[in-house]
Amino acid sequence: MSPATTVLLVEDDAVLREIVTAMLTRAGYRVTTAACVARARDALAVTPFDVVLTDAFVAPTPGTTDYWRALDAVAAHAGTARLIIFTAYRERDFPDFRGHGFTAILVKPFRLATLVATVADALLPRDESPLHASRFA
């Protein structure tokens, strides 16, 4: 990890957003947060991030419940950022996550070491990353 590694954390639960922000900050990442897809798009429009870590069921655009549509909206604005989904569900509940542009799935609950390893692996060149399977803790 470079000292300038930036992470956009997209999470609608304020407590979880605070906890994951503290974990990433403790590990040396610079973290920006967004509580919904609209705020994530706003952040991505003005700042290039190295990684986007998004809850699988983050609040989509008001009035919708189509979560893949919400995740795709984040991915569409992410530029070259590596995309990671985190969820309390299993990876098999998201069989086509790579087809939507995501690098990995991080299953909650997770430990700091697992979070840091997943983010670090996502930043590796794709042919060097052991990530093309998810990490569990």
C-alpha positions as CSV (number, residue, x, y, z in Angstrom):
1,M,0.0,0.0,0.0
2,S,1.2,3.4,-0.9
3,P,0.7,6.2,1.7
4,A,-1.6,7.9,-0.7
5,T,-3.9,4.9,-1.3
6,T,-7.5,6.2,-1.3
7,V,-10.6,4.3,-0.5
8,L,-14.2,5.4,-1.1
9,L,-16.4,3.6,1.4
10,V,-20.0,3.4,0.4
11,E,-22.2,2.3,3.4
12,D,-25.6,3.5,4.4
13,D,-25.4,2.3,8.0
14,A,-23.7,5.2,10.0
15,V,-22.3,2.9,12.7
16,L,-20.8,0.4,10.3
17,R,-19.5,3.3,8.1
18,E,-17.7,4.7,11.2
19,I,-16.3,1.3,12.2
20,V,-15.0,0.4,8.8
21,T,-13.6,4.0,8.3
22,A,-11.7,3.6,11.6
23,M,-10.3,0.2,10.5
24,L,-9.1,1.5,7.2
25,T,-7.7,4.6,8.7
26,R,-5.8,2.6,11.3
27,A,-4.3,0.6,8.4
28,G,-3.1,3.8,6.8
29,Y,-5.6,4.3,4.0
30,R,-7.2,7.7,3.3
31,V,-10.9,7.2,3.5
32,T,-13.8,9.2,2.1
33,T,-17.3,8.0,2.9
34,A,-20.6,8.1,1.1
35,A,-24.0,7.1,2.6
36,C,-25.7,6.3,-0.6
37,V,-25.2,5.8,-4.3
38,A,-25.9,9.4,-5.2
39,R,-23.2,10.6,-2.8
40,A,-20.8,8.0,-4.1
41,R,-21.3,9.2,-7.6
42,D,-20.7,12.8,-6.4
43,A,-17.4,11.8,-4.8
44,L,-16.3,9.8,-7.8
45,A,-17.0,12.7,-10.1
46,V,-14.4,14.9,-8.4
47,T,-11.9,12.4,-6.9
48,P,-10.1,9.4,-8.4
49,F,-10.0,6.6,-5.8
50,D,-7.8,3.6,-5.8
51,V,-10.5,1.3,-4.3
52,V,-14.2,1.6,-3.9
53,L,-15.5,-0.6,-1.0
54,T,-19.3,-0.8,-1.1
55,D,-21.9,-2.5,0.9
56,A,-23.9,-4.9,-1.4
57,F,-27.2,-3.5,-0.2
58,V,-26.2,0.2,0.0
59,A,-29.2,2.6,-0.3
60,P,-29.9,2.8,-4.0
61,T,-31.3,5.9,-5.7
62,P,-34.3,6.9,-3.7
63,G,-37.4,5.0,-4.8
64,T,-35.6,1.9,-6.1
65,T,-34.8,-1.4,-4.6
66,D,-32.7,-2.8,-7.5
67,Y,-29.4,-3.3,-5.8
68,W,-27.5,-4.5,-8.8
69,R,-28.6,-1.3,-10.6
70,A,-27.3,0.7,-7.6
71,L,-24.0,-1.3,-7.6
72,D,-23.6,-0.9,-11.3
73,A,-24.2,2.9,-10.9
74,V,-21.2,3.0,-8.5
75,A,-19.1,0.8,-10.8
76,A,-19.9,3.0,-13.9
77,H,-18.4,6.1,-12.2
78,A,-15.5,4.4,-10.5
79,G,-13.0,4.9,-13.3
80,T,-9.9,2.7,-12.7
81,A,-10.7,2.1,-9.0
82,R,-10.8,-1.5,-7.9
83,L,-14.3,-2.4,-6.7
84,I,-15.0,-4.6,-3.6
85,I,-18.4,-5.6,-2.3
86,F,-18.8,-6.3,1.3
87,T,-21.9,-8.2,2.6
88,A,-23.3,-10.4,5.3
89,Y,-24.4,-12.8,2.5
90,R,-22.3,-15.5,0.9
91,E,-20.3,-15.1,-2.3
92,R,-22.6,-17.6,-4.0
93,D,-25.4,-15.1,-3.6
94,F,-23.5,-12.9,-6.0
95,P,-22.5,-15.3,-8.8
96,D,-21.8,-12.6,-11.4
97,F,-20.1,-10.0,-9.3
98,R,-17.0,-10.0,-11.6
99,G,-19.3,-9.5,-14.6
100,H,-20.4,-6.3,-12.9
101,G,-16.8,-5.1,-12.6
102,F,-16.1,-6.1,-9.0
103,T,-12.8,-7.6,-7.9
104,A,-13.8,-9.3,-4.7
105,I,-16.4,-10.0,-2.1
106,L,-15.6,-9.4,1.6
107,V,-18.0,-11.3,3.8
108,K,-19.1,-9.6,7.1
109,P,-18.2,-9.9,9.8
110,F,-14.5,-9.4,9.0
111,R,-11.4,-8.7,10.9
112,L,-9.0,-5.8,10.3
113,A,-6.4,-8.2,8.9
114,T,-8.9,-9.6,6.4
115,L,-10.1,-6.2,5.3
116,V,-6.5,-4.9,4.8
117,A,-5.5,-8.0,2.9
118,T,-8.5,-7.8,0.7
119,V,-7.9,-4.2,-0.2
120,A,-4.2,-4.8,-0.7
121,D,-4.8,-7.8,-2.9
122,A,-7.3,-5.8,-5.0
123,L,-4.6,-3.2,-5.7
124,L,-2.2,-5.8,-7.1
125,P,-2.1,-6.2,-10.9
126,R,-4.8,-8.7,-11.8
127,D,-2.4,-11.4,-12.9
128,E,-0.7,-11.3,-9.5
129,S,-3.7,-11.0,-7.2
130,P,-4.8,-14.1,-5.3
131,L,-8.2,-12.4,-5.0
132,H,-10.0,-14.0,-7.7
133,A,-11.7,-15.9,-4.9
134,S,-13.1,-14.1,-1.9
135,R,-11.5,-13.8,1.6
136,F,-13.4,-15.1,4.6
137,A,-12.5,-14.4,8.3
